[in-house]
């Protein structure tokens, strides 16, 4: 789960990390009021879950009321990389001499947390990681002990942070690690941490993403979840609790287990078709979940044909078959041809239950995918 | 022969009184697995499918001489269950549970590094030596006894590739589903090492997927340390970029790795053929035998 910048800043500020004055605004008038209260210049920042907001036109600096009004009018309501902007953060613009990068995440390869510091903040840090990896100091953390102060200092010195703020930056880094750990974050990040003329540091941005699997022990964070989908189908998938990604093709794909669903996508492509989506119904799916999956895929106007690929382990073939029957029997006419391939746990029972007047049945993955691709070609014609 | 499990393996099922634990304990017993105990706090003294249940794993191990456990404990309590299992110095712990918080697993992994235990998973289908024992949720009927080792990051993809092998009469020594979570116990390399040392394993099928660099590291290991031939499948060639990999995670890994292309290239460079379809993986394996 991603927190918006304003939410993450709230969490950071409460933990003692300096942040600029700011106010959330949902209308141009509210934005202007905020500017009047805080004084100029201010930054107007779209609150949506996309990276690179600045480059995409989602952040502007305004030095007076007219500029603020213009910026707010333009940004509020805009479509930013597929997300609708309905709120902006109006924030005191900080005069800075340096911009730093601080981040905490899990190094998957090492299976350990890692803290990162760079004196090249304020830019696309992924680009820095690629073109000049030495510009980012990294320190691995033993999760049994947490981040030692000496490690924070070491990273800060190695990154070449200005000496007069090294102590303050170390302190922010330690707090950032503590927040990462205490909130089960997958990442906490400040880019940039601005160094002011007076030798102070201020978090001009704030990123905090939380491990969805750990939300059960952070009800306060779970309440902050705000998704702003522009894609109706992805919104629906969120409601149904599916792992779903919409793609540009016309063969709808439903399966169980990420690896098998990805494989089904790959095979649709291999046999000359184009996947319309990735939809994983997950393990142990019952009939209702299967019906919801079909509803999702039928709701996509681009879909010309559907393939179900279920290999039961913890998922049982008879449950899936019942779900397919239930979902399809509600239609007078099946909207798109459906190919079903069932294997594994209770697959035989499932095959017996399956209403073959409603679906086409194939025994192997390869046959099922080829049939679905062929169906899509015929329907699409 | 086999790796990790055989018909001598004495298994304790952690969480045997829960829905999944109960169902799959029965399936495991039916398959012939030597399930000797269950362990569930507060449920000691009960019996499930004829198996005695103890309050602690320690007691199960002491009374029934168990040497492996399989964990069906819900995510909120799973890390504690794993710490408990590791505290008893079992040879093997298989964690089926899906959705264990990543930071919990980082701590478990840290503890694991101090032990000699093999942890398989979490969020995996388990381990099976066909005809002898299965620890986990794998559908036993698709497997056949034979001389091919299988290691996979994805549960259902494991079943798919096994099915392609078994359908043409190629059996397996052992299949290990290592799970696709960011932090797992047994890695591709650990499993490949076991298969390389096993005299009966004549070829290995390896199923990977996009994300992380485990397949690239495995390729390096295969090139330098293995004589047993390996064929692979990599899922996710058509997955849209940027949908899965996190922001800071991509910084650590650097870009250009973790994609299907980089994995396939690394494996090909290590002399490992990568099938375009699961059926093609079976073709390559057949060619090795």
Boltz contact constraints between the chains, C-beta under 6 A:
constraints:
  - contact:
      token1: [A, 103]
      token2: [B, 248]
      max_distance: 6.0
  - contact:
      token1: [A, 105]
      token2: [B, 248]
      max_distance: 6.0
  - contact:
      token1: [A, 105]
      token2: [B, 249]
      max_distance: 6.0
  - contact:
      token1: [A, 107]
      token2: [B, 252]
      max_distance: 6.0
  - contact:
      token1: [A, 108]
      token2: [B, 182]
      max_distance: 6.0
  - contact:
      token1: [A, 108]
      token2: [B, 212]
      max_distance: 6.0
  - contact:
      token1: [A, 109]
      token2: [B, 213]
      max_distance: 6.0
  - contact:
      token1: [A, 111]
      token2: [B, 109]
      max_distance: 6.0
  - contact:
      token1: [A, 111]
      token2: [B, 183]
      max_distance: 6.0
  - contact:
      token1: [A, 126]
      token2: [B, 250]
      max_distance: 6.0
  - contact:
      token1: [A, 126]
      token2: [B, 251]
      max_distance: 6.0
  - contact:
      token1: [A, 129]
      token2: [B, 251]
      max_distance: 6.0
  - contact:
      token1: [A, 130]
      token2: [B, 255]
      max_distance: 6.0
  - contact:
      token1: [A, 143]
      token2: [B, 106]
      max_distance: 6.0
  - contact:
      token1: [A, 143]
      token2: [B, 107]
      max_distance: 6.0
  - contact:
      token1: [A, 143]
      token2: [B, 110]
      max_distance: 6.0
  - contact:
      token1: [A, 144]
      token2: [B, 110]
      max_distance: 6.0
  - contact:
      token1: [A, 184]
      token2: [B, 101]
      max_distance: 6.0
  - contact:
      token1: [A, 184]
      token2: [B, 103]
      max_distance: 6.0
  - contact:
      token1: [A, 187]
      token2: [B, 248]
      max_distance: 6.0
  - contact:
      token1: [A, 211]
      token2: [B, 101]
      max_distance: 6.0
  - contact:
      token1: [A, 211]
      token2: [B, 102]
      max_distance: 6.0
  - contact:
      token1: [A, 213]
      token2: [B, 99]
      max_distance: 6.0
  - contact:
      token1: [A, 213]
      token2: [B, 101]
      max_distance: 6.0
  - contact:
      token1: [A, 214]
      token2: [B, 101]
      max_distance: 6.0
  - contact:
      token1: [A, 216]
      token2: [B, 76]
      max_distance: 6.0
  - contact:
      token1: [A, 245]
      token2: [B, 243]
      max_distance: 6.0
  - contact:
      token1: [A, 256]
      token2: [B, 156]
      max_distance: 6.0
  - contact:
      token1: [A, 257]
      token2: [B, 154]
      max_distance: 6.0
  - contact:
      token1: [A, 257]
      token2: [B, 155]
      max_distance: 6.0
  - contact:
      token1: [A, 257]
      token2: [B, 156]
      max_distance: 6.0
  - contact:
      token1: [A, 259]
      token2: [B, 154]
      max_distance: 6.0
  - contact:
      token1: [A, 259]
      token2: [B, 157]
      max_distance: 6.0
  - contact:
      token1: [A, 259]
      token2: [B, 209]
      max_distance: 6.0
  - contact:
      token1: [A, 259]
      token2: [B, 235]
      max_distance: 6.0
  - contact:
      token1: [A, 260]
      token2: [B, 156]
      max_distance: 6.0
  - contact:
      token1: [A, 260]
      token2: [B, 157]
      max_distance: 6.0
  - contact:
      token1: [A, 260]
      token2: [B, 160]
      max_distance: 6.0
  - contact:
      token1: [A, 262]
      token2: [B, 235]
      max_distance: 6.0
  - contact:
      token1: [A, 262]
      token2: [B, 236]
      max_distance: 6.0
  - contact:
      token1: [A, 262]
      token2: [B, 239]
      max_distance: 6.0
  - contact:
      token1: [A, 263]
      token2: [B, 157]
      max_distance: 6.0
  - contact:
      token1: [A, 263]
      token2: [B, 235]
      max_distance: 6.0
  - contact:
      token1: [A, 265]
      token2: [B, 238]
      max_distance: 6.0
  - contact:
      token1: [A, 266]
      token2: [B, 237]
      max_distance: 6.0
  - contact:
      token1: [A, 266]
      token2: [B, 238]
      max_distance: 6.0
  - contact:
      token1: [A, 269]
      token2: [B, 238]
      max_distance: 6.0
  - contact:
      token1: [A, 270]
      token2: [B, 276]
      max_distance: 6.0
  - contact:
      token1: [A, 311]
      token2: [B, 156]
      max_distance: 6.0
  - contact:
      token1: [A, 311]
      token2: [B, 159]
      max_distance: 6.0
  - contact:
      token1: [A, 311]
      token2: [B, 160]
      max_distance: 6.0
  - contact:
      token1: [A, 313]
      token2: [B, 125]
      max_distance: 6.0
  - contact:
      token1: [A, 313]
      token2: [B, 137]
      max_distance: 6.0
  - contact:
      token1: [A, 313]
      token2: [B, 138]
      max_distance: 6.0
  - contact:
      token1: [A, 313]
      token2: [B, 139]
      max_distance: 6.0
  - contact:
      token1: [A, 313]
      token2: [B, 155]
      max_distance: 6.0
  - contact:
      token1: [A, 314]
      token2: [B, 137]
      max_distance: 6.0
  - contact:
      token1: [A, 344]
      token2: [B, 139]
      max_distance: 6.0
  - contact:
      token1: [A, 344]
      token2: [B, 159]
      max_distance: 6.0
  - contact:
      token1: [A, 345]
      token2: [B, 139]
      max_distance: 6.0
  - contact:
      token1: [A, 366]
      token2: [B, 279]
      max_distance: 6.0
